[in-house]
Structures are given as structure tokens and as C-alpha cells.
């Protein structure tokens, strides 16, 4: 029987066979819970060994609890389990918790008020789960129109959700704190509309208790000057730094922030291109070398101020050499500096053919050759000569030289084609980012970018990458790549939906199954099995998938995924009707509320469609009746 159970078509038959060994039945319960529960021998096995459910794996226990007809003895054993996740699933089962909450003197009947109470309970339970989700997963909420509005309202109290929404491209209303709980006030699938915030909403956000919200507000381009003035007096230094470094901060406000007690704030003012020269002159004498270094690096700093920093700290002189506005005469002085890093930074920017620069000696030096290779003013012939010296054999390539050439904005096309074939992930990522890389090379890199997230991101951001090649990057689990593709392709709604469909289907089908064996050590962590599964919830809430994709949520052992599917107004009706018989009380209530809302909407649509038809018939018959009535008079 063990051999037969390995066949996918025979395994359900083995799980329902009363003669199968107990250990084999328990191992099959995770993948075939329905057949396991229908096994005629199961009641007798429970009589013989009442603690049999405690021998189930986490996956098997979670799978059987999604059925409404699971034996009560199994639930009573599982609710006493040491596994907190399994115990909570068992306690929320309809046979244990009941269909609806018992309210004093009101019985246990189903009413809209009690269903809404269950929906509120489900929100609190989902917030506990989503609080442990990795923050990188929550960044997916930054994609515009990826999720319907009702999905966002499932998590109104999670701080990281609010931060991700605050950085979104189109979620201004949600950023303002519009999290209504009443689903009857507007259509459930109303998307978040890109609307500008009012001054009152900006002011309210400027006083938000979460500093991340205030920082996100300070980074916005449309924040009014009055609100930036409020944020400049914020108690958190990160908020004041965000105001100080933003290029749209008014000069008078920058002059005020230049006297801030935190060097991080003055650091931002020194780097801001909008800072007035008299403020930069004052910051050039700041007591912190980090502030003076940013003055030396600011392209807007006047040359007299830059010349006064030649005798400053080593860090300041390095920043001065890296300033793109540093004049040639200062670079020549820095080229004879006593510090190697200062000389290298100057050699990276100075004209190699200028008088006083020994290019041949620099190319002969192994360390300086890498510095010279990154100089954008180096002749193309020299860059090509350096590229031909590279050995593409793995382990034998001069990696620092390859990285320097790939990062050089003046690298010729032939050199980039050769660098793209070097089996180094960082070098290929730099070639994918380069503006001179040919479309043919970019297409080749797209076909080999599956395991290189940074290369995928650079390809998506490169305007020279053909649109057809970008389609190969759609199947990604990296939100930054998806965000770059959206901005790069400028997708129309129809094509954007196709793109989102590929992303969601890929992540829905590629995620590791919940309660995998290697997660056994996390049984004590509540909700740990759902970490990094946020995209599965987003996929099941989306109206873009096919019925076969939604069916994965129907058989999911995680109640949160079945709950989101039950709430989805675009899910196939047959699947929602099946979820009305789910074992979890939250899922059942959500499915029934979904079906009731659909029936109400359908009846309202029929009533609306029928009313205009009657009016059109009356309007069509009135002229004919009037004509017939006038005929006798005309004959007379």
C-alpha cells in the first residue's frame, strides 16, 4: 500500500481504505483530508486510540479542520495541542465555537449584526497574523491598483501596512487614514483613487503618532510649505532630516534647519542643492566632519568655498574630489594629495589626458588601473583595450577591473558586450544598467535574469530594454522589479491587468506549501506558517485570476487565505458557495455575506434594468394613440 500511495491517482483510494496502516493514513491526511475523513475505519481507530489526532502532522491537522463534518473528538484533541496555531484553528471551528456568537438573551441565530461582528473579529485575527509578515512583502502594496479597496480595509490597524500605503503611487485616501469599516457604504471593489490631499489632511498627517508616516509625508513632492514648516519642528530627527534633504524645501526653512542640534539634519541641509551660499559657508565650518564633507560634495557649493576645504579632513577631501562640479585646478592639487583615497577619487574624475597626469604610469599600477578604468573621461580606445585583457573564464577574471569598466558611463558598446558574457552577477547587473548596452545584449540578459534580482531590476529600469524582453521579468517575487516594470512600461489598464495576472499567478503557484516539514520548529510562533504569504492573499483578493487559480485558495489549509477568497466579490460563485460549508466560522460567515451582497446587487440591477424599458414603451405608444384620436376630427 505504501507503494500505491506514491501514485497521485491512487493515493486518495489508499487514504480511504480501512485496511491501510494507521501511520500511512496519517501521512496521507495532509494531501487527501477528505478521503481520510471518509475512511470507514476512522471512528474505530479513534475509539482504539483517542489521542490519534495528536499524532497528526501540522499540515494534516490544519487540512482536516477546514471541513465542517470533522469528528468532534478530533477537534477536542487538537484544541488541547501544544501547537498554538492548530489549537486556535480548532477553537474557531464551527463545531466548537458555534455558527455565530451567542449574545445574551438573543440566541445564536444569524443576523446581519452578528455577521458584521464576526467580520470584525476576523479583522482582528488577520491583524495578528499580518503583523508577523515580513515588511518586504508589505511593500507590494505600493503597486498601483494591485489590490481592491476592500482588501486594504481588512488590515486597518497594522502599522507597516499604513507605511506601505503612505508610499503608494495612488493610495492618497488610505494615507489620510480613510479606513471605513462599513462595507455597505460603497461598492466593495471600489479602487483607491489618486486624489490630492487637502491642507487639513496634510496637517493631520504631520501630527500622526507614527514617525514613518511623517517621514513619508516629508518626502512627498506635493507637501505644502506650511506643512514642511510643521515637520521641521518634529521631535524625531529622521523627520527633520527628510525635510532638510528634500530639494523643494524653501531656502528660508533650510537656513533655519542649518542651526539644528542634530548633525544628521545639518548633513541634509549641506547636501541640499537648494541651500543658499551663505548657509553653505557657515556649514563649511561645522564642527562635524560629516557635515563639511556634504558641503564639499554639493554641486551647488560655490568654488571659493570648495577651495577653502582643500586643507580639511581626509573624508572632506575625498568628498571634494567626488564632486562633479569640482574644477580641474582643484583636482590637480588633490591628485598630489598625501592620502591614497583622495588621489584615487581625483584620478577617477580628472581628465586623463590633461597636463600633469601620467596615464601610462597609472595604467601600469595594478591598483590605480582599476581607478582609471572607472573614469568617464578615459578615451574609448583605452577602455576597449582594458576590456580585452579580461579573461572570461570563471575564477580567473579580474573582477575589480570588470566592475570598474561596467560602471563607467563612457564604456563602448563592444566592451559592454564582452562584459555581459562574464559569469559574474554584479558585473552583469551593471551591464544591464548601462545606457550604452545594445538591445540585443539586454534581451540576452533578460533571458538569464531569473536568479539575479538586481539584474532584473536594472533591466526593468533601463529605457533601452525592449518591451517584449521585459515580459520575461513579469514572473517575479521582488516588488521592486514589479514597481520598476510598471513605471517603465507605462501600462494601459488592460495590459497592466495582464501583467498583474502573471505576477499573482506566479507567486500563488510558486510559494512553498504552508506547514512544510522544515517549519516544525516554529510551532510556538503564532501565525509563523503564514509569514511571506501576503502575495497569496493579494492574489486571492484580486479580480484578475482564473477559476483554477482561485481553486487553490479553496483547498488551502490556512483559514486566512480561504477567508480572503470568501470575501472576494469576483470569485466564482461555486467556490464561494462551497466555502459556506467551511469548517472555520469566519470563512463561513464571510462566504454567506458575499453571496447575500451578490443577490442584493443582482436584484437591484434587475429592478434598474426593468424600469427604463417600461418608460420607453410608454413614450413609444403615446404618439400613436394621439394620432388615432385625431383621425375622426380630420375626417370630419
N, C-alpha and C positions, 0 to 999 in steps of 0.2 A: 504493500500500500504506500509505503514511503516513496517508492519509485514512481507510482502512478500520480502521487500528489505533486510531482515536479512538472507535470504536463498542465498547461494553463486551462485546458478544456475539461480535464478530469479532476482537477483539484476541488471544485465545488461538490462533485459527487462523492469524493472521499470525505469531505468535511461533513456531509450529511449521512454518511454510512454509520450505522450503530455499532458495527463491528470494528471500527477503526480504533487504534490505541489512543489512550487519553492524551498522552504527550503530543501525538500527531494532530489531534483535534485542536489542542490549544495553540499549536504553531500555525494552524490554518485559519484560526478565528480572526486574525488581523486582516487578512486579504479577502476572506469569504465569511463575514459575520452572519449574513442571512442564512446560509447553508448550515453554519454552526448552530444557530438558534433553532433551526428546523429539524435538527438531528433527533430522532425518536428516543435515543438513549440519554439525552441530556438531563431530563428530570431524574432518572435513576442514578446518573453519575453525581448529581447534586445531593441526592439522598445518601449516597455512599460516602461522599467527601464534601461536606458543606463548605469547607474552605477552598474548594476548587477555584473560584474566581480570583483568589489572591495569587494563584499560580500563573495567571494570565500576564502576558507582557503589557506594557503601557499601550502599545498600538492596538492590541486585541481588546483591552478594556475600554478604550475610547471608541473603538468601532462598534462594539455591541450596545453601548449606551445611546447611540443615535436612533435605535429602534424603540417604538412605543410598547411593543409586546415582549420586551426582555423580561425573563423571570424575576420576580421581586426578590428572591433570595440572592440573586447575583448582585442586584443593586445594593442590598443591605450589607453584603460583604465588601463591596467596592467602596461604599461611603465610609467604611472604617479603615480604609487603606492608609498606609503611611505616605503615599504619594498624594500630595495636596491637590494637584491638578485633577487626578482621577476622582478623588473624593468630592471635589466641587462639581464635576460633571455628574456624578451620581446623585448628589443632593439636589441638583437642578432638574433631574428627570421628572417627568410628569407623574410617574407613579409614586415618587417620594414627595415632591414639592406641591403637587396638585396642579390642576389646569390653570387656575387663577389664584391670586392672593385672597385669603379669607379676611374679609373686613367685618368688624364686629357688628353683628345684627344684620348682615347683608348676604350671608351665604357665600357660595363660590360660583355663582353664575357669571356668564360672560357679558360684560357691558363695555361700551367704549371707554369709560373712565378707567376701568380696571385694565383694559388692554393698553391704554396710554401709560398706566402705572408700570406695567411690565416693560414697556418700551423704555421708560426712564431707568428702570433697574438694569436693563441691558446696556444702556449707555454707560452707567457707572462701571459695570463689569468690563466693558470694552476699553474704558479709560485705564483700568488697572492693567489690562493686557498691553495696550499700546504704549503705556509709559515705559515698558521694558524693551520696546522696539528700538533698534539701532537708529541713531539720529541720521545717518546717511540714507536710510530708507525713507525717512520722512521728507528728505529733500526732494523726493519725487513729486511732492505736492506743489512744487514751483512750476511744473509744466502747465501751460495754459489749457484749460478745458479738458484735462485728462480725466477728471472725475466729476460726477454730478454734484450739485449743491447739497442734496440730502446726505451724501456720504460724508461731507465735511462736518455736518451737524451731528454725526454720531460721536464725535470726539471734541466736544466744546471746551473741555476743561484741561486738555493736555497742553502743557507749556510749549513743547517742541513743535507741536502742530501749529500753534499760533505763530511761532517764529518762522516756520517754513512758509506759511501763508503770507506773512508780512513781507517776505522776499519774492512772492509770486509775481508773475507778469500781469495777472489780470484779476487778482483777488482783493481789490481795494475795500470792498464792502466787508469781507471777512476780517481784514486787517483792522477795520474800525470797530470790531467786536460784535458784528451782527450775527449772532448765533441763535436764531429763534428756535424754540423747542416745539412749536405748534406746527405740525405738518399740514394742517388743514388751511393755513393762511395763504398758501400759494401752491402752484404745481410742484410735485415732488422732484421733478427733474429739471427745474429751472437752473441754468448755469450761472456762475458768478460773472456779473457783467463788469467790464472795465470802466469804472466811473471815477472821476476825480474826487478827492476828499474835500470837504468844506473846511473852512478855517476852524470851526468848532471841533470837528473830528480830528484835525491835526493837533489842536490844543489838548484834546482828551488823550490822544496817544502820547503826547510829550510828557504826560504825567502818569503813564502806565507803570505799574509796580515792577514789571519785568524789564530789566535793563536791555535785554536783547531786542525788545520791541522799540525802545527808544533809540538804540544804535541803528536798527533798520530804518527808522524814520529819519535819522540824521544823514543817512546815506542816500536818501531819495533825492532825485533832481528837482522834483516839484515842491519840495518843502518850502513854505514861505519864510522870508527873512525874520518875521516876528517869532515864528516857531524855532528857528535856529538860535535866536537870541535866548529863548527859554532853555533850550538844550545846552547852550554854552555855560549855563549856571548849574548844570546837572551835578548831582553828588557823585556819580560814577565817572571815573576818569576815562573809561572806554567810550562813553557817550561824548564827552568833551573832545576827545581825540578824533572821533568821527566827524565832528563839526569842524575842527581845526584843519583837517586834511582835505575836506571837500572843496573842489575848485570853485563852487558857486557861493561859498561863504563870503559875505561882504568884507572889504578891507578894514572898515572900522571895527568889525567884530574880530577880525584876525589880530588887529593891534591890541585889543583887549585880552584875547587869549594868549598873546605873547608874554604876558606877565603871570600866567598861571603857575601855581606852585608845583605842578607835576611836569617833569621833563618830557613825558610822553606827549602832553598837549603842546608844549613848545616845539617838540620834534615835528609834529604835524604842521604847525604854522610855518616852520622853517622850510618844509618841503612843498608847501602850497604855492603854485605859480601865481596866485592872486595876491600874495603878500606884498605890501608896499616896500620900497627900498629902504626907508628909514627904519622899518621894523627888522628887516634882514640885517641892517648894520648893527642894530642892538643885539640881535641873536648871534651874530658872529663873535661876540664877546661873552657868550653864555658860559656859565661855569661847567656845564656838562658837555663833554666832547661829542656825544651823540647828536646834540642839537647843532653844534658848529659843523659837524660832518654833513648834516642835511642842508645847511646853508651853502656849503661848498658844492653840494650835488644838485642844487636847484638851478635849472637852466635860466630862470628869471633873475638870478643874482647878478648885479652889475659887475663888470670886470674889475673895477678898483677894489671891491670887497673881496673878490676871488684872489687878487694879488696879495691882499693882506693876510690870507690864510696859508701862504707858502711855508711859513715857519711854524705852523701849528703841529698838532699831534699827528702820528703816523696814520691813524684812522681818518683824520680830516684830509690829509694829503691824498690818500687813496681815493676818497670820495671826490676830491677836486680833479684828479686825473680821469675819473669816470664821467665827469660832467660833459655832456655833449656840446655845451656852449663854451667849454674851456678854450681859450685862444692858443694858437700854435706856439707862441713865445713862452707861455707858461708850461706847456707840455715838454718843450725842450729843456727847461730848467728841471722839471720833475724827472726827466729821463736820466739825469745825473744825480738823482737822489741817493742817499745812503741806504734806504730801505728797499729790499728786493720787491716787495709787493707794490710799492709806489712806482718803481721803474717798470715793472710788468704792466701795471694799469696804464701808464703813459705810453708804453710801446704798443699796447692794444689799440690806441686811438690816434696816435700821431701818424703823419704822412710818412710812410717808409722810405720814400724817395727824396725826402727833404734833406737839406744840408745839415750835417751833424749827426745823421742816423746811419749807422753801419749795418745795413741789411744783411750782408753776407755773413758777418760775424754772428748776428742774431740767429740766422738760419742754421749755422753750424753748431750752435749751442742746443743741446737736446731739450733743455727746459724752456729756453726762450723761443725755440721753434714752435712750440705749442701756442705760446702767447701771440707770436706774429701771425700764425695761421688764423687767428680769430679777428685780425684787423680788417675791417671792411674796406680800407683804402689800399690794400695789397693788390698788385696787378693780377689780373686773371691768369696770366701765364704762370706766375709763381704758384698760385693756388692749385692749378691743374697739375703742376709738377709735384707738389706735395701730395696730392691725391693719388698720383700714380705710384708713389713709394709705399702705399699701404698694401699689406698682404691680407686678402680676404679670408684666409684660412682661419677657422675658429681657434682661438688661443694664441695666435701669432700676430694678430693685428695690433698696431699701435693705437690703442683705444683713446687716449687723451688727444692725440692728433686728429683722429677721426671725429671726435666730438667737437673739437675746435673748428674744423672745416665745415661740418654740418651746421654749426651755429653761425657761421659767417654769412651775413646777408648778401655779400658780393660773390658767393661761391658760384662758379659757372655750371651750366646745365650738365655738361659731361661729368664733372666731378660729383654732382649730386646723384646721377645715375649709378656711378660706381659705388658711392657710399650707401645707396639703398640696398645693395646686394651684400653688404657686410652683415653677418649674423649677430648683430648687437641690437637689443631692444631700444636702448636710449638713442643710438645713432639713427636708427630707422624712424623713431619718433621725431627727431629733429629734422630729418629729411622731409617727413610728411608735413611739417610745419612751414617749410621754406617756401618763399614766394616764387623761386625760380624753378621749382620741381615741375617737370613736364606732366601733362595729364596721363600719359601712358604709364609713367612711374607711379603716379598716385593710384591709378587703377590696380596696378600690381600690388601696391601696399595695402589697398582695401581688401584684396582677396586674402591677405596674410595677416590681418589685424585682429583676428578673433581673440588671441591670447595676449594682446598688447593694448591695455586700456588707454594709455597715454597716446599711443599712435592713433587709435581710433578717435580720440578727442581732437588731436591736431588735424586729422583728415577731415573731420566734420567742420572744423573752423576754417580750413583752407578754402578760399573762394575759387581756387583753380581746380578743385576736385569735381569731376563730372557728377551730375545728379544721379545718373544710373549707377555709378560706383557707390554712392552714398547709401543706396538701398541695401547694400550688403552689411551696413553697420546698424541697421534698424533692430536686429536681434541682439540687444544689449541689456545688461543688468546694471549699467552705470548711468545714473541720472544725468551726470554732466555731459556725457556723449549725447543722450537724447535731447537735452536742452540745447546743445550746440547745433544738432541737426534741425531742430525746429527753427532756430534763428537763422540758420544757413539756407535752408530750403525755402523759407517764406511760404510755408504750405498753405494752400487753399483749404477750406474746411473739409472737402471730400478727400483730398489727398492726405490731409492731416489725420483724418479718421482711419484711413488705411494704414498710415504709419503707426498710429497708436495701437491699432489692432495687432500689428506684428509684434510690437514691444510687449503688449499684455499677454498675447498667446505664448510668446517665448518664455516669459517669466512664470506664467501659470503652469506650463508643462515642464519647465526645467528645474523648478525648485525641488530640493530634497524632500522626500515624504516626511510629514511630521511624525514624531515619536520614533525616529530612526534608532537602531540599536546603540549607536555611539553616543546617544543623548541620555543614556540611562543614568549617568551621574548627575544630571540636572533635575532629578525628580523633586528635590526640595524647593526649587525656584519656581514660584508661581508664574505661569504663563511663559516659561522658558522655551517651551516647544514651539511657540509662535513667533519667536524672535526672527527678524528679517523676512517675514512673510507678509509685510504690508502690501507689496505689489500684488499678491494673490487676492487680498481684499479689494484693492483698487480694480483688478481685472473682473472680479465677480460683481462689482458695483457698476461696471461700465455697460453702456447700451450697445457696444460695438461688436461683441463676440457672437459666435455661432452657438447653436443649441448644444453641440457636442462639447464645447468648451465650458458652458455653464454646468453641464452634467458632472464635471469634475468636482464642483462645489457641492453637488447633491450627495456625493458619497464621501465627502471629506470627514475625517474623524474630529475635526476642530469645529466646535459649535459656532465660533465667530465667523468662519467662512460660510457656513450654512445660513447663519443669521443675515449676513450681508446679501446673500443670494435671495433669501426670502423677502428682503426689503426692496430688492431691485424691481422697479416698475417695468423694466424692459425684459426681464427674464421670461422664458417660455412659461405659459400658464400651466402646462402639465407638470413642470418641475416645481412650481410654487404650490400647486395642489398636493403634490407628493410630500412637500415639507409641512403641510398642515398635519401630517401624521408622524412628524419627527418626535423623537423622544425628549428633546430638550424643550422646556416650557417657553423660553424666549423665542426659539425658532418657530414653534407652532403659532404663537401669538402674532409674530411678525408676518408670517405667511397668510394668516387669516385677515389681518388688517390690509395687506396688499391686495388680496382678492376682493375685499369689500370696497376698497378705493377704486379698483378697476370697474366693478359693477356699477358703482355710482357714476363714474365718468362715462361709461357706456350708455347708461340710461339718460344722462344729461345730454349726451351727443345726439341720441335718437330724438329726444324732445326738441333740440335746437334744429335738427335737420328737417323734422316734420313741420315745424311752424312756418317757415318761408314758403313751402310748397302750397299750403292752403291759401296763403296770401296771393301767390302767383295765379292760382286758379280763379280766385275772385276777381282779380284785376283783368284776367283774360275774358271772363264771361260778361262783365259789365258793359262793354261797348256793344256786344251782340244783342243783349237784352234791350238796351236803349234803342238800337236800330229797329228791332222788331216792333217796339212800342210806337215808334214814329211812322210806321208804314201805313196804317189806316188813315192818318191825317194827310199824308202826302197824296193818297189815292183820292180822298175827298176833294 
